[in-house]
Amino acid sequence: MSSTHVTPVGSLLREWRTTRRMSQLDLALTAEISARHLSCLETGKAQPSREMVIRLADTLGVPLRERNTWLVAAGYAPFYPERQLAAPELAQVRHAIECILEQQEPYPAFVLNRHWEVLMANGAAARINRFVMRGRESSHTNMLRQIFDPNDFRQVIVNWEEIASELLRHLHNEVASSPSDQQARALLDEILAYPDVPVSWRQLSTEKIPSPLMTTVLQRDDQRLSFFSTITTFGTPRDVTLDDLHIESCFPVDEETAAFCQMLKRKDP
């Protein structure tokens, strides 16, 4: 009979505390518990209550998905629901997202989850992609795979090394900040295995804070398009799906790019 291995909650707590670079004393003071009790929780000599698990996760800024993992490891049922974005309970949120995507016209916008899967996109995103890719559809639904695959979107990015290294730094940071996220680790390994990815990128420092704005330059023939991006997330989400989501909105860097986007929208049937 096979059994699923569950990492002890004390080990998860210690791993997250180490990742956050907090001493036991620092975490104990912030969470308002004794350092001795925290030490017993990490070693497994004491078992945390459900409320204690949530309090420590709050203090460490643990994502909702990981909090459920902690609760299960401590012997409790998951607390935070995970619904599909199309679920009736998220209808209002989905409508808000659709409004954001529509308001971003005629410039691209995407909805992505924590593993960079594109869940939704506006018409402008589709128009720009069709133009630069000469009508060819991407073979990936994952934005990182699109950008790193030499047979996909990578071939139209003028400043690919700059963009790719910065996105990879984001992924390194995500892996470092969510040590139990095996899917993120697997994605990192896959991305690093693509052709012409420098070996040095395996050791990208997670110390450097990713740039707040990235400029992506796309080109087809003589037409060059430049965009910078901003990221929108949901404040105080109470659903795992919403906690995982972010909206990337692209804005034109110059008048030429803005005019071209407006022209594409006018021509769109």
N, C-alpha and C positions, 0 to 999 in steps of 0.2 A: 504494500500500500504506500503510495507516494504522499508526501506532505509538503506544503508550501512553507519555505523558510521565512520567518518574520524577524526582522532585526529588532532587538530589544529597544524599548523606547529610550532607555538611558543612553544607549549608544547613539541613537539619532540626536538626542539632546546635546550630547557632548560634541558630535560632529558639527552640528549647526552653531554651537557656541564657539567652537574653534574657527569655523568659517567666518563668523562675525567678529572674530578677534577680540572676544571678551573673556576675561578671567572669570573663574567661578565667583569670586567676590563681586566683580562688576555686575554680573548677571543677577546674583542674589540680591544686591542692593537695589537694582532697578526693578526687579520683580517683587521686592519686599518680602523675601523669605530668608532664612538663615543659610549661610554658606555651607554649614554642616549638612542641612537637609538636602541642599542641591547636590552635594557630593554623594550622598546616599542614593539620590534618584539616579545619578549618572552611573553609579556602580551596580545598581540593581538591588541594593540593600533595602531600599524603600520603594514602594509603588505609588506613583502619583495619582491623585484623584482626577476625575474628568475635568474639573474646574482648574486644577493646577496645570494640566496639560495645555489647556487653552490659554491660561495666563502666561506661561513660559513661551508659547508660540507667538502670542501677541508681542511680548517683549522683544523677541528675536526677529519679528517681522517675517514669519514663516508664511508662505503662500497657502491658500485654503486647501489646495490639493494635498500638500505635504502635511497639513494639520490633520486631515483625515487619516493619513498614514500613521501619524503619531498616535492618534486615538485608537486605531486598530491594534497597534503594537502594544499599547497599554491595556488592551483587553476591553475596549469600549467600542460601541457602534460609531460609524462615521457621523459627524454632526452637520457638515455642510453639503447641501444637495448639489448634484451635477446634472443639469438638464441640457438637452439639445437646444441650440439657438432657435430652432423652429418650434419649440414647445410652446403651448398656449400661455404658460406662466411667464414667458419672456417676451410676449407679444409687444408690450409697451417699450421694452428696451430695444427690440428689433426695429420697431418703428423709429425710435430715436436714432439708431444707427443708420437706417435708410435715409433719414433726413440729413444727417451729416454727410453721407456719401453724395447725395443729390446737391447739397449746398456747395460742395467742393467743385462741381462742374464750372468751367470746362477743363478742370485740372484733375489728375488722377488721385484716387484714394482707395485704400485696401483695408480690409479687416483681417487680421491675422491672430492665430492663437500663439501660445508660448513656444511652440515648436515650429513657427514660421509657416504654417499651412495657411494658404489664402482661402478664407471662408466666404468672403464677399468682396466685390469690387464695383466701382461705378462705371458708367459708360465711357468716361474719359480714359480710364485705365485700359479698357478694351480697345479703344480707338488708337491710342498711342502704341500699344503692343502690336496691333495689326499693322500699323505703319512701319515701325522700325523692323519688325520681323517679316515684312513683305507678305502679310497674310497668313503666315505659318503659325499654327497653334503651338504653345509650349507643351513639352512632353511631361512637365511636372506641375503639381499643384503647390509645391513647397517653394517659397521665394528663394531660400538659400540654394536649393538645388538648381533653380532657374539661373541664378547668378554665377554659380560655380561650374555648371556643366558647359564645356566648350562648344557643344552642339546646340545650346539653347540661348538664353538672353545674354549670356556673357559676351557673345561675339559683337554685340551692338553697343557695349559700354566702353566709352573712350577711356575713362579713368578707372579701368577695372581693378587694378592693384590697390588703389586707394580705397575704393568702395568695398572690395572683397576683404581686405585686411581689417577694415573698421567693423564690418558685420561679423567677421570671425572673432574679433575682440568682444563684441556683444555676446556671442555664443559662449566664448570662454568664461565670461563673467557669469552667464546664466548657469553654466555647469558648476562653477565654483560656489555660487550662492545657493544652489539647490543640489546638494551632494547626493541625495537619494534619487534624483531624476535620471533613471537609466536611459530613457528615450532621448533626452538631450545629449547624454554622453555618446550614445550610438550615432546620433546625427552629427556630432562633432567629428567622430572618427570617419564617418562617410564623407563629409565635406573635405577633410584633410587628404583623403585618398584620391580626389579628382586630379587630373593631369595639370602639371605646371603650378601646383600650389607649393610655394617655397617651404622647405623643411623647417626653416626658422619660425614659421607661423605656428608650429606645434607648441612653441614656448612663448607665445604672446603674453606679455605681462597683464595680469588682471589688476595691477595697481593703478594703471592709467585709466582715468574716467573717460568713457567713450565721448566723442565730440557731440555737443548738443545739436549741431546741424551738419548734415552731409550734403554735398552737392554731387548729384549724379548727372553725367554728361552722356547723352545717347546720340548716335549718328547713323543716318542712312544717306548714302551718296553725299550730296552737298548740304543736306539739311542737318543742322546740329540743334539739339534740344537740351536745355540745362534746367534741373529742378533741385530744390532743397526740400527736405522732409521734416515734418513735425509728428510727434507721437501723442496720441490721446488714450488715456486709460480710464477705467471706471473707478470713482472714489468709493471707498468702503463697500465693496461688493459682498454679498452674502451667498453667492452661488459660485461654484468652482469654475464653471464655464465663463462667467463674466470676469472672474479674477484672472483668467488666462488670456483674455482678449486685449488687443490694442488696435487702434486705428491709425494707419500711416497716411498722412495727407501730404501731397506733393504740390509745391508752389513754383511758378516760373522764376528763374533767376534774372531773366532779361526780357525786354519787350518782344524780341523776335520769337522766343519760346511762347510767350503769352499769346501773341497774334496767331501763331501756328495752331495752338490748341483751340482757339476760338474758331479758326477756319475749319478745322476738322469737325467741330461740333455742328457748324452750319451745313457742312456737306453730308453729315450723317443722316441717312433716310429715316 
